[in-house]
Amino acid sequence: MNVIIIEDEKPSARRLQRMLKAIDVNAETMLHSVEEAVSWFKDNPHPDLIFLDIQLSDGLSFEIFDTVEIKSAVIFTTAYDEYALQAFKLNSIDYLLKPIDEDDLKTAVDKFRERAPQQQAVTLDFNDIKNLLVNPIEREYKRRFSVKVGQHLKLINIEDIECVYSENKGTYAYTKDGRNYLLDTTLDQLENDLEPHVFFRISRKFYVNVNAIKDMVSYTNSRLQIKLNTYNEQDVIVARERVKDFKNWLE
């Protein structure tokens, strides 16, 4: 299997390369910009599979396909779940939300391997996908949760939640009145439920509400520590690989 990675952040590209190697997939070629990718595709046989970051340092990666006709299968990698990622699934093998999870990566590669024997070269309609980036499909996000409190059910409005976090295999919503509620879901399942302009997943463990952020300070290993309005039960840390995306999200 001939695989390449197109990713502008070199540490992220190397991490993905190592993760692929762990599941017996070698991706020796790593490209880091639109310009570099266009040049490479013009002079090299096209791969079977591309891991494609959407936003590169010199533009959207879709610009590559404006210049070169690509018929490789594609797995998108992106930090921006506010886009119509479900639509990407209709046109590509899969998408992976950063930071990439090992199990999700293996599932995506297995999906490609299952399709590969009977699959002809894939031509994606990148103009349609570019339009989705500019005009994402409007959708309804979760406005409230119903939680069990003793023998009663209580409704919690989304705007009252400062953060959602996982602990001891449970998922909890912390509200601005200082209470924790156990939710019947997981952080991964919340990916498509929470309004992406309001909530950001800063690590495997935490989603934070932008309206609840009181302060942000530098932390060890190039990370950020978030101070929320009332939550102080444990440190709220932006994972190092998510810091850049988090700063972009704040703008």
N, C-alpha and C positions, 0 to 999 in steps of 0.2 A: 504494500500500500504506500503510495507516494503522497506525503502530507506536508503542507507548509503552514506556517503561522504568520499572520499579518497583524501586528500589535505594536503600537508606538512606544509603550512603556517596556523597556528591555527587561527589568526585573520580572514583570508579569509574564513576558514572553518566555523567559527562562524557566519560570515556575511551571507554566503550562507544558513546556517541553519535558520537564522532569516528570510531571504527572502522566503525560502520554507514555513516556518510556516505561513507567511502572506498570502499564497495561499493554506492553509489547507493541507500542506504536512509536516509530522513529520519525521525528519531524526535524530534520537537520537544517532546513532552510527557514530562516526567520527574517521577515521584512518589516520595516518600521515606519514607512511613510507611503503616501499615494505615489509620489514620484519614483521611489525605489521599486515599488510593486509593479508599476507600469513598465518600467525598464526591464525588470526581471521577466515578466510574462512575455515580452516581445522576443526574448532571446532564449527561452527555455521551454521544454515540454510542460504542458499544464498538468497539475497534480490531480490525483483522484479526489482529494479532500482538502478544503481550506478552512482553517480556523480564522475567522474574520472579525476583528474589532471594528465597531461602527465608526467611532470618532478617532481619527489619527491626527498627528501633530500638524499636518498641512492640509487637513480637510476631511470630509466624509469619505469613507472607503468606497462608497458607491461611485465616486469619480473615477476609480480604476476601471469600472465596467463601462463608462462612457467612452473610454479610449480603446480598450481591449475586449474582444469577445471572449468571455470566460464560460466554459461548459463544465467546470468542476462542481462537485457537490460542496455545499457550504454549511458550516456550523457557525452561527453568529456567537460572538462573545460581546457582552455589553453590560455597562453598569446602569443603563437607563431603562428601568422597567416601566416608565410612563409611556413608552412608545407601544405600538400595537404588536407586542411580541407574539401574541397568538397568531396574528396574520403571517408573521415570519415563518411559523411552523408549516403553513400551507405551501410555502415556496422553497423551503430549505429542509435540511435534515433535522435541525433542532436549533435552539439557542441556549446559551449558558449565561446566567446572570453572575457577574463578578461580585465578590470573590468566588471563583469557580470551585464547586464542591466535587470531591473525588467521585462520589457515587453518581452524580449527575453527568460527569464527564464520561464515565464508563458506559452509562446508559445511552448517551448520544453516539458514542463510537460503535456500540453494539447495534444500534439502530442503523447506522451506515453500513456496517458489515452485513446485516440481514438483507438490506436492499441492494447491495452492490452486485451480487451475481446476476440479478434480472434487470438491473437498472441501466438504462441508456444514459448518455451524458446529460446532465441537468443544465438547462438554461433558465436562469432566474429572471423574472421581470423586475429589474432593479429600479426602473422608473416608478413602478407602482409602490415599491417599498420606500423610495425616497419621498414620494408624496405622503406616505403615512408618517414619515418623520416630521414633515412640515404641518400636516393636518392629521394628527392621531385620531383614531376612531373614538368617538365620544362613548363613554361607558359610565355606568353607575358604580360608585364605590360604596363600601359598607358605611352606614351612617350610625349604627349602634350595635352593641352586643347584648345578648341576653345571657345572664350568668345566674347560677344557682347559689343562693345564700340561705343555708339551712334548708327549710322546706319551701322556700319562696323563690320566685324568679325576679331578677332585678334587671332593668334596662340601663345600660351605660352608653351615653352618647360619645361619639368619636372625639368631639372637641374637648371633652373632659379628660381625655387620656394623655398623660405626659409621655409615657413610654410603654412599650410592650417588651417583655424579656422572657427568656427561658431559664428555668432553674429546676434541678432535680427531675428532669423529664417532664416538667409542667410548663405551661405558657401562661404568663400573668400580665394583666393590664394594671398599671399604676395610675390612679386618677389624681387630679389636682387637689382633692380634699384629703390626700394622704392615705388612701386605702388601696389594697391589692385585691384583685379578683382573678380567680382561676378561669381561663378560657378553654373551651372545648375545641382547640385547634392547635396548629404548630406555627412557628415563624415562617416556615417555607410555604405553608398553605395560605398565609396572610399576604403573600407576595402580590396576588391579584385582587386583594380585598381592600387594601389601604390606599388612600389617595396619595400618589407618589410625590405631589408637590408639597404635601404636609408631613408625611412620614418618610424617614430614610433609615435603611438598615445599615448601621454603622459597624456591625460585627456579626458574627454568627449568633450572638446572644441577644442583641438589642436592636429595636426600632426606636427612634426618638421622634417626637413631635416638634417641628420647627418653632411653633408658638410657645413651647415650654422651655426653650434654651435661654438660660440666664447669662452664661459666660462660657468661654472656650479658652483653654490654656494649653501651652505646649507640654508634651508628656514624653517619657523616655522612648527611645527607638523610633523617633520621627512620628510619633502618634499624637493624637489630641485627646484631652480630657474635656468632657462636656459637663457643665454644671446646669442642672435643671432647676426649675422654680422651687419645687418642694422635695423631689426624690433625692434621697441621700443614703440609701440603704447599702449601696456598693458603688465602686468607681464605674463611671460610664465612659468607656474608652473607644475612640474611633480606631479601628484596626489600621495598621500602617498601609496596607494595600488599598484601603478605602479612603484615605485622607484626601487625595486629589479629587476623587469623584464627589466626596462630601463637600469640599470647598466649591466645586462647580455647582453643586445642587443648591448651595446657599445663595448663589448670585441670582 
